[in-house]
Amino acid sequence: MSTFTIHTAESAPEGSREALGALEQNVGFIPNLAGTIAGSPVALAGFVAMQSGLRRSSLSPAEREIVGITVSRENGSAYSMAAHSAFAERAGLEADEISALRAGGTLADPRQEALHSFTVELLRSHGRTPADDLLAAGYTAEQALEVVTQVAYTTMANFAAGVAGTPVDAAFEAHAWAAA
């Protein structure tokens, strides 16, 4: 029996309702993960604040999803892998690029591959990796910090989904994934 509830705007604690409404406006519906995180107004406020901040990132939506899929794969998060794969498709990544990321492969575009590789190394080194290759690929120091923010946001989502056993939404089922 799970102790985690997937809240709606009506069932969420009072302190989560405003943030849940903002998230519904951003995404178009309330994903199961957000409904689960809504059980803690503090956690949901942090989650939505990071998501809203990332919408102002100088990284493109496709670049943010490269980071999101990479983090979700490294963390073995089936929920987030499905969600970020769906978002990557909407952001314009090609099916072969999404497949390569989901499989842990490489990307043909050198700039995208630098982003993907930096994200992998950032995770595997627990944040102790220089951004030299990312910067050499044309990214800025500001964007390197935005990658760190996307990693933190996606890791939060990965961990929350794992702790709560959050089921994949119907909107993301076409992108279901299981860690090897």
Phi and psi in degrees as GROMACS dihedral restraints (atoms count N, CA, C in turn):
[ dihedral_restraints ]
;  ai    aj    ak    al  type     phi  dphi    fc
    3     4     5     6     1   -85.6    20    10
    4     5     6     7     1   143.4    20    10
    6     7     8     9     1   -97.7    20    10
    7     8     9    10     1     6.6    20    10
    9    10    11    12     1  -105.2    20    10
   10    11    12    13     1   131.0    20    10
   12    13    14    15     1  -103.3    20    10
   13    14    15    16     1   140.7    20    10
   15    16    17    18     1   -91.8    20    10
   16    17    18    19     1   101.0    20    10
   18    19    20    21     1   -78.7    20    10
   19    20    21    22     1   152.1    20    10
   21    22    23    24     1  -102.4    20    10
   22    23    24    25     1   175.2    20    10
   24    25    26    27     1   -60.4    20    10
   25    26    27    28     1   -28.4    20    10
   27    28    29    30     1   -82.7    20    10
   28    29    30    31     1   -34.8    20    10
   30    31    32    33     1   -91.8    20    10
   31    32    33    34     1   -11.7    20    10
   33    34    35    36     1   -67.0    20    10
   34    35    36    37     1   150.7    20    10
   36    37    38    39     1   -55.9    20    10
   37    38    39    40     1   148.3    20    10
   39    40    41    42     1   -49.4    20    10
   40    41    42    43     1   -40.8    20    10
   42    43    44    45     1   -69.2    20    10
   43    44    45    46     1   -11.7    20    10
   45    46    47    48     1  -101.5    20    10
   46    47    48    49     1   -14.2    20    10
   48    49    50    51     1   -63.6    20    10
   49    50    51    52     1   -43.0    20    10
   51    52    53    54     1   -65.7    20    10
   52    53    54    55     1   -46.1    20    10
   54    55    56    57     1   -64.5    20    10
   55    56    57    58     1   -38.7    20    10
   57    58    59    60     1   -64.7    20    10
   58    59    60    61     1   -38.7    20    10
   60    61    62    63     1   -63.9    20    10
   61    62    63    64     1   -40.6    20    10
   63    64    65    66     1   -64.1    20    10
   64    65    66    67     1   -40.2    20    10
   66    67    68    69     1   -66.1    20    10
   67    68    69    70     1   -40.5    20    10
   69    70    71    72     1   -61.2    20    10
   70    71    72    73     1   -37.2    20    10
   72    73    74    75     1   -66.3    20    10
   73    74    75    76     1   -40.4    20    10
   75    76    77    78     1   -67.4    20    10
   76    77    78    79     1   -41.3    20    10
   78    79    80    81     1  -101.1    20    10
   79    80    81    82     1   -28.2    20    10
   81    82    83    84     1   102.9    20    10
   82    83    84    85     1   -13.2    20    10
   84    85    86    87     1  -160.1    20    10
   85    86    87    88     1   172.4    20    10
   87    88    89    90     1   -99.1    20    10
   88    89    90    91     1   103.8    20    10
   90    91    92    93     1   -62.6    20    10
   91    92    93    94     1   152.5    20    10
   93    94    95    96     1   -53.3    20    10
   94    95    96    97     1   -38.4    20    10
   96    97    98    99     1   -63.1    20    10
   97    98    99   100     1   -45.0    20    10
   99   100   101   102     1   -64.1    20    10
  100   101   102   103     1   -39.7    20    10
  102   103   104   105     1   -61.5    20    10
  103   104   105   106     1   -35.4    20    10
  105   106   107   108     1   -71.9    20    10
  106   107   108   109     1   -47.8    20    10
  108   109   110   111     1   -62.1    20    10
  109   110   111   112     1   -27.4    20    10
  111   112   113   114     1   -60.0    20    10
  112   113   114   115     1   -15.8    20    10
  114   115   116   117     1   -61.8    20    10
  115   116   117   118     1   -17.5    20    10
  117   118   119   120     1  -125.0    20    10
  118   119   120   121     1   108.4    20    10
  120   121   122   123     1   -55.0    20    10
  121   122   123   124     1   -36.3    20    10
  123   124   125   126     1   -65.0    20    10
  124   125   126   127     1   -48.2    20    10
  126   127   128   129     1   -62.7    20    10
  127   128   129   130     1   -43.6    20    10
  129   130   131   132     1   -66.4    20    10
  130   131   132   133     1   -40.1    20    10
  132   133   134   135     1   -60.9    20    10
  133   134   135   136     1   -42.3    20    10
  135   136   137   138     1   -65.0    20    10
  136   137   138   139     1   -43.4    20    10
  138   139   140   141     1   -60.8    20    10
  139   140   141   142     1   -48.9    20    10
  141   142   143   144     1   -69.1    20    10
  142   143   144   145     1   -37.8    20    10
  144   145   146   147     1   -62.8    20    10
  145   146   147   148     1   -43.2    20    10
  147   148   149   150     1   -64.6    20    10
  148   149   150   151     1   -44.5    20    10
  150   151   152   153     1   -61.1    20    10
  151   152   153   154     1   -44.3    20    10
  153   154   155   156     1   -64.5    20    10
  154   155   156   157     1   -41.3    20    10
  156   157   158   159     1   -62.2    20    10
  157   158   159   160     1   -41.2    20    10
  159   160   161   162     1   -66.8    20    10
  160   161   162   163     1   -24.2    20    10
  162   163   164   165     1   -66.0    20    10
  163   164   165   166     1   -19.2    20    10
  165   166   167   168     1   -97.3    20    10
  166   167   168   169     1     8.1    20    10
  168   169   170   171     1   -64.0    20    10
  169   170   171   172     1   150.3    20    10
  171   172   173   174     1   -82.0    20    10
  172   173   174   175     1    -6.1    20    10
  174   175   176   177     1   -74.4    20    10
  175   176   177   178     1   142.0    20    10
  177   178   179   180     1   -70.9    20    10
  178   179   180   181     1   160.5    20    10
  180   181   182   183     1   -54.5    20    10
  181   182   183   184     1   -39.9    20    10
  183   184   185   186     1   -64.5    20    10
  184   185   186   187     1   -40.6    20    10
  186   187   188   189     1   -65.2    20    10
  187   188   189   190     1   -40.3    20    10
  189   190   191   192     1   -63.3    20    10
  190   191   192   193     1   -35.8    20    10
  192   193   194   195     1   -74.2    20    10
  193   194   195   196     1   -29.5    20    10
  195   196   197   198     1   -59.3    20    10
  196   197   198   199     1   -45.2    20    10
  198   199   200   201     1   -64.4    20    10
  199   200   201   202     1   -45.4    20    10
  201   202   203   204     1   -60.1    20    10
  202   203   204   205     1   -45.0    20    10
  204   205   206   207     1   -66.9    20    10
  205   206   207   208     1   -41.7    20    10
  207   208   209   210     1   -61.3    20    10
  208   209   210   211     1   -46.1    20    10
  210   211   212   213     1   -63.8    20    10
  211   212   213   214     1   -44.9    20    10
  213   214   215   216     1   -63.3    20    10
  214   215   216   217     1   -36.7    20    10
  216   217   218   219     1   -67.8    20    10
  217   218   219   220     1   -47.8    20    10
  219   220   221   222     1   -60.8    20    10
  220   221   222   223     1   -34.9    20    10
  222   223   224   225     1   -89.9    20    10
  223   224   225   226     1    -3.8    20    10
  225   226   227   228     1    66.0    20    10
  226   227   228   229     1    36.2    20    10
  228   229   230   231     1   -95.4    20    10
  229   230   231   232     1   104.4    20    10
  231   232   233   234     1   -63.3    20    10
  232   233   234   235     1   -42.2    20    10
  234   235   236   237     1   -60.2    20    10
  235   236   237   238     1   -54.5    20    10
  237   238   239   240     1   -68.5    20    10
  238   239   240   241     1   -31.3    20    10
  240   241   242   243     1   -62.2    20    10
  241   242   243   244     1   -44.8    20    10
  243   244   245   246     1   -63.5    20    10
  244   245   246   247     1   -45.8    20    10
  246   247   248   249     1   -64.2    20    10
  247   248   249   250     1   -49.8    20    10
  249   250   251   252     1   -67.9    20    10
  250   251   252   253     1   -29.8    20    10
  252   253   254   255     1   -65.7    20    10
  253   254   255   256     1   -41.9    20    10
  255   256   257   258     1   -64.4    20    10
  256   257   258   259     1   -43.7    20    10
  258   259   260   261     1   -66.2    20    10
  259   260   261   262     1   -35.6    20    10
  261   262   263   264     1   -65.0    20    10
  262   263   264   265     1   -40.7    20    10
  264   265   266   267     1   -61.3    20    10
  265   266   267   268     1   -44.9    20    10
  267   268   269   270     1   -65.0    20    10
  268   269   270   271     1   -30.0    20    10
  270   271   272   273     1   -81.3    20    10
  271   272   273   274     1    -3.7    20    10
  273   274   275   276     1   100.4    20    10
  274   275   276   277     1     5.3    20    10
  276   277   278   279     1   -68.5    20    10
  277   278   279   280     1   141.8    20    10
  279   280   281   282     1   -74.7    20    10
  280   281   282   283     1   156.0    20    10
  282   283   284   285     1   -57.7    20    10
  283   284   285   286     1   -39.1    20    10
  285   286   287   288     1   -68.8    20    10
  286   287   288   289     1   -31.6    20    10
  288   289   290   291     1   -69.2    20    10
  289   290   291   292     1   -43.5    20    10
  291   292   293   294     1   -63.5    20    10
  292   293   294   295     1   -43.6    20    10
  294   295   296   297     1   -61.1    20    10
  295   296   297   298     1   -42.3    20    10
  297   298   299   300     1   -62.5    20    10
  298   299   300   301     1   -43.7    20    10
  300   301   302   303     1   -64.4    20    10
  301   302   303   304     1   -43.3    20    10
  303   304   305   306     1   -64.3    20    10
  304   305   306   307     1   -29.8    20    10
  306   307   308   309     1   -90.2    20    10
  307   308   309   310     1    -5.4    20    10
  309   310   311   312     1    80.9    20    10
  310   311   312   313     1    20.1    20    10
  312   313   314   315     1   -84.7    20    10
  313   314   315   316     1  -162.1    20    10
  315   316   317   318     1  -111.5    20    10
  316   317   318   319     1   160.3    20    10
  318   319   320   321     1  -102.5    20    10
  319   320   321   322     1   143.3    20    10
  321   322   323   324     1   -69.0    20    10
  322   323   324   325     1   -34.9    20    10
  324   325   326   327     1   -75.0    20    10
  325   326   327   328     1   121.0    20    10
  327   328   329   330     1   -59.6    20    10
  328   329   330   331     1   -37.3    20    10
  330   331   332   333     1   -67.2    20    10
  331   332   333   334     1   -46.0    20    10
  333   334   335   336     1   -63.4    20    10
  334   335   336   337     1   -39.4    20    10
  336   337   338   339     1   -65.3    20    10
  337   338   339   340     1   -36.6    20    10
  339   340   341   342     1   -62.2    20    10
  340   341   342   343     1   -40.1    20    10
  342   343   344   345     1   -64.6    20    10
  343   344   345   346     1   -47.2    20    10
  345   346   347   348     1   -61.0    20    10
  346   347   348   349     1   -48.3    20    10
  348   349   350   351     1   -64.2    20    10
  349   350   351   352     1   -40.8    20    10
  351   352   353   354     1   -61.4    20    10
  352   353   354   355     1   -42.4    20    10
  354   355   356   357     1   -62.9    20    10
  355   356   357   358     1   -44.8    20    10
  357   358   359   360     1   -59.3    20    10
  358   359   360   361     1   -49.2    20    10
  360   361   362   363     1   -65.8    20    10
  361   362   363   364     1   -36.6    20    10
  363   364   365   366     1   -59.2    20    10
  364   365   366   367     1   -44.4    20    10
  366   367   368   369     1   -69.3    20    10
  367   368   369   370     1   -48.3    20    10
  369   370   371   372     1   -67.5    20    10
  370   371   372   373     1   -27.5    20    10
  372   373   374   375     1   -95.2    20    10
  373   374   375   376     1     4.1    20    10
  375   376   377   378     1    56.2    20    10
  376   377   378   379     1    41.9    20    10
  378   379   380   381     1    86.3    20    10
  379   380   381   382     1     4.5    20    10
  381   382   383   384     1  -106.4    20    10
  382   383   384   385     1    67.5    20    10
  384   385   386   387     1  -141.0    20    10
  385   386   387   388     1   138.5    20    10
  387   388   389   390     1   -73.0    20    10
  388   389   390   391     1   155.3    20    10
  390   391   392   393     1   -94.4    20    10
  391   392   393   394     1    17.3    20    10
  393   394   395   396     1   -53.4    20    10
  394   395   396   397     1   -49.6    20    10
  396   397   398   399     1   -67.0    20    10
  397   398   399   400     1   -36.6    20    10
  399   400   401   402     1   -64.2    20    10
  400   401   402   403     1   -45.2    20    10
  402   403   404   405     1   -65.5    20    10
  403   404   405   406     1   -38.9    20    10
  405   406   407   408     1   -64.3    20    10
  406   407   408   409     1   -25.3    20    10
  408   409   410   411     1   -82.9    20    10
  409   410   411   412     1     1.1    20    10
  411   412   413   414     1   104.4    20    10
  412   413   414   415     1     2.1    20    10
  414   415   416   417     1   -81.4    20    10
  415   416   417   418     1   158.6    20    10
  417   418   419   420     1   -99.8    20    10
  418   419   420   421     1   168.5    20    10
  420   421   422   423     1   -61.6    20    10
  421   422   423   424     1   -38.2    20    10
  423   424   425   426     1   -59.9    20    10
  424   425   426   427     1   -44.3    20    10
  426   427   428   429     1   -67.1    20    10
  427   428   429   430     1   -33.7    20    10
  429   430   431   432     1   -60.2    20    10
  430   431   432   433     1   -40.8    20    10
  432   433   434   435     1   -69.6    20    10
  433   434   435   436     1   -31.9    20    10
  435   436   437   438     1   -68.5    20    10
  436   437   438   439     1   -33.9    20    10
  438   439   440   441     1   -62.6    20    10
  439   440   441   442     1   -44.6    20    10
  441   442   443   444     1   -58.3    20    10
  442   443   444   445     1   -41.1    20    10
  444   445   446   447     1   -65.3    20    10
  445   446   447   448     1   -42.7    20    10
  447   448   449   450     1   -63.7    20    10
  448   449   450   451     1   -39.2    20    10
  450   451   452   453     1   -61.0    20    10
  451   452   453   454     1   -44.8    20    10
  453   454   455   456     1   -63.4    20    10
  454   455   456   457     1   -45.3    20    10
  456   457   458   459     1   -61.3    20    10
  457   458   459   460     1   -48.3    20    10
  459   460   461   462     1   -67.8    20    10
  460   461   462   463     1   -37.2    20    10
  462   463   464   465     1   -62.7    20    10
  463   464   465   466     1   -41.3    20    10
  465   466   467   468     1   -58.3    20    10
  466   467   468   469     1   -46.2    20    10
  468   469   470   471     1   -62.1    20    10
  469   470   471   472     1   -44.5    20    10
  471   472   473   474     1   -58.5    20    10
  472   473   474   475     1   -47.8    20    10
  474   475   476   477     1   -68.0    20    10
  475   476   477   478     1   -43.0    20    10
  477   478   479   480     1   -62.6    20    10
  478   479   480   481     1   -43.8    20    10
  480   481   482   483     1   -63.3    20    10
  481   482   483   484     1   -39.6    20    10
  483   484   485   486     1   -68.5    20    10
  484   485   486   487     1   -44.4    20    10
  486   487   488   489     1   -63.7    20    10
  487   488   489   490     1   -42.1    20    10
  489   490   491   492     1   -88.3    20    10
  490   491   492   493     1   -12.6    20    10
  492   493   494   495     1    64.0    20    10
  493   494   495   496     1    40.7    20    10
  495   496   497   498     1   -65.2    20    10
  496   497   498   499     1   126.6    20    10
  498   499   500   501     1   -75.1    20    10
  499   500   501   502     1   148.3    20    10
  501   502   503   504     1   -67.0    20    10
  502   503   504   505     1   136.1    20    10
  504   505   506   507     1   -69.0    20    10
  505   506   507   508     1   154.2    20    10
  507   508   509   510     1   -57.4    20    10
  508   509   510   511     1   -34.7    20    10
  510   511   512   513     1   -64.6    20    10
  511   512   513   514     1   -19.4    20    10
  513   514   515   516     1  -111.2    20    10
  514   515   516   517     1    -4.0    20    10
  516   517   518   519     1   -57.9    20    10
  517   518   519   520     1   -31.3    20    10
  519   520   521   522     1   -63.7    20    10
  520   521   522   523     1   -16.9    20    10
  522   523   524   525     1  -112.0    20    10
  523   524   525   526     1    23.5    20    10
  525   526   527   528     1   -54.6    20    10
  526   527   528   529     1   147.5    20    10
  528   529   530   531     1  -152.0    20    10
  529   530   531   532     1   147.7    20    10
  531   532   533   534     1  -129.6    20    10
  532   533   534   535     1   137.1    20    10
  534   535   536   537     1   -62.5    20    10
  535   536   537   538     1   143.8    20    10
